[in-house]
Amino acid sequence: MPTSNAVTVEALSPTSFEPFGWVLGKTDLLKKDAVGFRSPASDFWHEHFFDPGTGGNTEVLWVEYRDNNPLVSKLEVHHLTQQAVVPLTKEIVQVLCLSDANQTPDLSTLRAYRLSPGVGICMRAGVWHATRADNATCLMLTRGSTTEDLIGHLVNERPAKESAILEIPQVRLLLDG
């Protein structure tokens, strides 16, 4: 992260996103090893095998993101599961960083990406993240027990076991990039 505590929102690319996970919706169907089908009526192709973690069940969620504040002061992490987010109605900005040796945010790896509707990401377990959007509906894949655990923490103030939310030094998103 730059010493100015600002991060420029980048265009999403599979190469720059790789440390955090996988880009969804950008597969090259013409690759020799691509698993898929193409016809005049429809195309379908393999993107990624989602991993909810040992013993986990995959859950599909609809999420409405309404926080478009360019100042980010909290990050969330899920320890056991990957998490996929695909914007459906509007663009979102996904802020991410890797975990350090103590499983806390390594702010030197902080990046922010612009995701257009229909192009998503799948974050690796242990990736810290926050989402910014102006009333965007997203499809999310996660682990069912992680959702229950997070709701129990946010609503009933129970200690979270599968996730964590931490305060970080405030970062400003530079949206012009």
N, C-alpha and C positions, 0 to 999 in steps of 0.2 A: 504494500500500500504506500502511495506517495506520502511524504512527510507533511503535506498540506492537509491531510485528513479529508481528501476529496478523491473520488474515483470516477473516471469517465465511463459512461455506459457504452458498451461495445456491441457491434453486430455479432450475432451468434455464429460460430463456426465449429465444426466437429474437432478440429485440431486444437483450438484455444480452449475449448470446453473439456477436453479429455481428462485432465486431472480431477474434475468434479463428477464426471459421468459421461452420459451419451446424449447426443442430439437425436431427436425423434422427428421423422418427417422429411429428412434430407437425404435419404438413401439413394444412391445412384442405381437405378433399375437396370442400367446397361452393363453393370459390372458382371464379369464372367461368373463369379461365385454367388451372386445375389439369388436368394430363394424367393421366388414370386411368380406372378402370372400377369401378362399384359394382353389385352384384347381391345377391340373397338368399344365394347360395352363397359368394361371395368378393368382396373388394375388392382392388384394386392401384392404385398411384399412383407417379408420379415424385417422387423426393426430391431427388436431386443427381447431377450427372455428376462422378464421381471423377476427379481428375487426378493420375497418378503422376509427372508431370514429363516433360520431353522425353526420349524414348528409353526411358522406364521401362515396366515391366510390372506390372500390378496383381497383388498377392498377397493371398490370404485367409489369415489366421492365427487360431488359437484361442489365447487368452492367459488364464492364471490369475494374478490379482493377489492377493497374500497380505500385503502390507505395509499395516497399518492404523494405523501410528504417526502421531499428529496433528502431529508435528514434521517439517517438510520442509526439507531442507538441500541438495538437488540437484535440478536441472532438466535435462531432455533436449530437444533440438531436432532436427528433420529439415529439412535445407536444400533438398532437391529435390522433395519429395512432400507432398501432403496426407496426413493419417492419420485414418481413421475408427475409432471405438471404440463398440461397442454392448454394454452389459452384458446378459447372458442369464439369469444365475441369481440375482444379488444386486446391490444398489445399489453404485455406486462414487462416489468423489469425485475429480473431475478438477481439478487445480490448473494454471492457465495464466497466462502473461504474454507480452506482445509483445516483439519484438527492438528494441533501440535502434539508433542509427546505426552502431554498431560490431558489430552482430549478436550482442550479449550481452543477457542478460535485462534488460528495463526493469521493475524491481520496482515502479515506481509504477503499473503496469497490472495487477499481480497480482490474480487473482480465483480463486475456487474454486466449483465447481458440483456439486450432487448429481444423479446420473443414475440413474434407475430402470430395472429390466430392461425391454428392448424399446424404450427411447428412448435414442438415441445422439447422437454429435457427429461432425463431420468438421472437423478442424483445418486451417487454412491452413499451407502450407509456411512455416517460420520461426517458428512459435509454440512457445515453451518450455512444457514440461508435466511433470507428475508425476501418478501415480495412487495413490489410497489405497483399499483395500478389504479385507474380511475373507473371503478365499477366494471371490472372484467370478470366474466364467468369462465372458469377453467374446469377441465376434467383432471382428476388426480387419481393416481394409483398409489396405494400405501398398504400398510399392514393393519388389519382390523384391530388388533390389540393395541397398536400404537395410537390409533384414533381414540379408543376408549381411555387409554392412559392419559393422553393429552387433555381430553375433555374433563376427566376427573381432576386433573391439576388446575386447569383454567377455571372451572366452575366451582369445584368443591375444595380447592386449595390443598388437595392431597399431593404428597411428594410424587413427582414424575419419575418413572423407572426406565422407560424406553426412550425418553426425550429429555432435552434440557433447553431452557431459554436463558440467555445471559445478556447482561448489559455490556456494551462495548463503548470505547471512546467514540463520540459522535462522528459520523462520516457523511459528507455531502455528496450526493449523486450529481454528476455533471451530465445533463441530458442532451447537450449539444453534440456530443461525440458520435 
